[in-house]
Amino acid sequence: MTDWSTIKDLPTTRLEQLFADDPERLAKFSLDVAGIHFDLSKTHLTREAVAAFEALARQMDLAGKREAMFGGAHVNVTEDRPVEHTAERGEGKAESLKRAADYHARMRMLIDAIEAEAFGPVRHVLHVGIGGSALGPNLLVDALGRDSERYDVAIVSNVDGVALEDVFDRFDPSATLLVVASKTFTTTETMMNADSAIGWMQENGVEDPYGRVIALTASPEQAIEWGVDETRVLPFSEGVGGRYSLWSSIGFPAAIKLGWDQFAELLEGAAEMDRHFRLSALHENAPALAAFADLYYTQVRGCETRAPFAYDERLRLLPSYLQQLEMESNGKGVTVDGQPVGRPTAPITWGGVGTDAQHAVFQLLHQGTHLVPVEFLAVIEAGDTLAEEHHRQLLLNAFAQGAALMKGRANPDDPARAYPGDRPSSTILLDVLDARTLGALIAFYEHRVFVNGVLLGINSFDQFGVELGKEMAKAAAKGGGDFDPSTADLIRRAGLE
Ligand SMILES: O=P(O)(O)OC[C@H]1O[C@H](O)[C@H](O)[C@@H](O)[C@@H]1O
C-alpha cells in the first residue's frame, strides 16, 4: 500500500551524497528523447522515490487515464468533453485525427492562397489574441522565426492600446492581413483589438478590411457573425484547450512565418514525444519523471515555486508560456470529484533568461530561505554566428550554476558568504533548436502537467478561476457591479464611473 505518506517519509539525503552513494546515478536519472537530453540527476529523485511515485500512479490509474485521454474519453469532466490536442499531431481517436487533419488541410490551403497573392501583396500579419491564443504562437514565432524573411508577424494580446499602436506605427495597412485568434470568439480584449485594427485599416483607405481578416477559432459561427467570411475561418475542435492550442489553427502565425513544412515538423516532434509518453515505462518516461520531481518538491519539501531559466535567447518566451500551461492547468483547489484537494497543487512557475537572471534573481536561489527547484534549458548548437565564445560562455554558465546550487560552499567564519548547497536543478539540453525539437519540448511539458494533475486527482483541463474577475470587469464596464469601498474608490479616482 503506497500513498502520499510513503512518499513523505522518504529519506532526504543530500544531492552530493546521492551521487557518492550510486555511481550509476547519472545514467539512472538522465534520458534522451526526440533530440532532447533530460538530466534529472541533480534532483532528489531516487530509485525508491520513483518506485513510490509509480505505485501512486498505479493507484491513481495514470495508465488508464493516459489512454482515456488519447482515446478521446471525456477526461475534462467538468466541461464534459474530450482532450484533443494530441490529435492535432496525429495521436488520438480516429474521428479526432480525421477532423484535425481536415482542419490542417484547410489551413494549409489558405496559406498557399496567401503565398499565391490571392490577397494581393501581403507583407505584414497582425495577429490579435490573448492567453492560449497568443502565448503559444508568440513563442513559436520568436523561437523559430528569427531568420525567416517571410512575413513580418506581430502578435498583440494586451488590451492596452499602446501595444496595438506600436504595430500600427510600423505596419502598412494595405499590405496587412488581420488574424483574429480566439477559441470562443467572445474574449473582450481580443474583440476590442480586432475592432480597432479594422478601424485602422478603414481609416487608412483599405476598402474591404473584413475581406482581409482570418479567424482562428473553435466557434466559427461567432466569427462569421462578427463579419469574417466562412472561407477565411480556420476552425479547430472544442476539445483543444486554449493553452494546448498552438498545434491547431491557432498556430497559423507560426505556419505562415515559418512555412508549412516547418509547422509539420513541429507536429511531428510533438508526436514523437506523445509516443514516448504513451509507451515508455514510467521510470524511463521523461514527462513522468519530471512530474515526480515536481511533486516531490511541492508535497515533500514544501516548495511553493519552480523556476525554468532559458539559457537561449530564442527560448526567452518559454517561461511565460509555461506559466499559463502549468498554473492555469494545475492551479486548482478541488479534485475531479469536487472535493477539497487537501494538499498543494501547482507550484508558482516563474523564471527567466540566463545569463541575465544570474545577475538579478540567482542570489535568492543560492542563499535565500525558499527552496526553488530550478530548470536549465539550453541548446548545444548556437543560434548566433558570432564568435564561438558567446555560446560557450552561455552554456558553461548554465552548467556551472547547476553545479554551484548543488555543491554550495561552507564558510564557518563568514555566514554571509556561505552557500548551503543541496539546491536541486534539472537540465534540459537540446541538440539543436528547430521546429521538431521545440514541438517535442512543448509536448513534454504538456504531458508533465497531465501526470501532475492525475497524481493530484485534479482536472487539468478547465479554468473556471479566470471567470469571476472577467465578470466583475464586464459589470464595471457597464457601469454596474457591487464593489467594496476600496475598488469603488479606485474606479472613481480613475474617472471611470
Ligand atoms: O481563445 P479565447 O477564447 O479568446 O481565450 C483566451 C484565453 O482566455 C481565457 O481567459 C482563458 O483563461 C485562457 O485559457 C484562454 O486561452
The ligand as an SDF file (V2000), in Angstrom:
LIG
                    3D

 16 16  0  0  0  0  0  0  0  0999 V2000
   -9.0840   31.9600  -27.1290 O   0  0  0  0  0  0  0  0  0  0  0  0
  -10.0230   32.7330  -26.2760 P   0  0  0  0  0  0  0  0  0  0  0  0
  -11.3830   32.1090  -26.2320 O   0  0  0  0  0  0  0  0  0  0  0  0
  -10.0710   34.1690  -26.6990 O   0  0  0  0  0  0  0  0  0  0  0  0
   -9.4960   32.6820  -24.8070 O   0  0  0  0  0  0  0  0  0  0  0  0
   -8.2650   33.2620  -24.4550 C   0  0  0  0  0  0  0  0  0  0  0  0
   -7.8640   32.9020  -23.0500 C   0  0  0  0  0  0  0  0  0  0  0  0
   -8.7860   33.4780  -22.1630 O   0  0  0  0  0  0  0  0  0  0  0  0
   -9.2700   32.8320  -21.0330 C   0  0  0  0  0  0  0  0  0  0  0  0
   -9.4380   33.7750  -20.0290 O   0  0  0  0  0  0  0  0  0  0  0  0
   -8.5670   31.6250  -20.5290 C   0  0  0  0  0  0  0  0  0  0  0  0
   -8.0760   31.8110  -19.2400 O   0  0  0  0  0  0  0  0  0  0  0  0
   -7.4610   31.1280  -21.3950 C   0  0  0  0  0  0  0  0  0  0  0  0
   -7.3330   29.7440  -21.2110 O   0  0  0  0  0  0  0  0  0  0  0  0
   -7.6870   31.4180  -22.8410 C   0  0  0  0  0  0  0  0  0  0  0  0
   -6.5970   30.9380  -23.5880 O   0  0  0  0  0  0  0  0  0  0  0  0
  1  2  2  0
  2  3  1  0
  2  4  1  0
  2  5  1  0
  5  6  1  0
  6  7  1  0
  7  8  1  0
  7 15  1  0
  8  9  1  0
  9 10  1  0
  9 11  1  0
 11 12  1  0
 11 13  1  0
 13 14  1  0
 13 15  1  0
 15 16  1  0
M  END
$$$$
